[in-house]
Amino acid sequence: MVKAVVLIRCRAGTYKDVVRRLRELENVKLVFSSLGAYDVVSKIEAGSLAEIAKAVRTIRSFKNVSATETLIEVEREGS
């Protein structure tokens, strides 16, 4: 299982729409709005890195998403 966190910047006033759309995606396991440099944080899980990339491309295609940063888990602590 490949896991990643996607940090998302939204166009002003649109974060609720982005959160709603993210919750519809199969690989998205957690979504919440945040204060700071990013408006929305999402956790995604998939069977491969290719599936993570596909999910991130989908997120980036949302009209109200202006930028993303993806953090991919490389090693779990204690593994």
Secondary structure as GFF3:
##gff-version 3
##sequence-region A 1 79
A	DSSP	beta_strand	2	10	.	.	.	ID=ss1
A	DSSP	alpha_helix	15	23	.	.	.	ID=ss2
A	DSSP	beta_strand	28	33	.	.	.	ID=ss3
A	DSSP	beta_strand	40	46	.	.	.	ID=ss4
A	DSSP	alpha_helix	49	61	.	.	.	ID=ss5
A	DSSP	beta_strand	65	72	.	.	.	ID=ss6
###
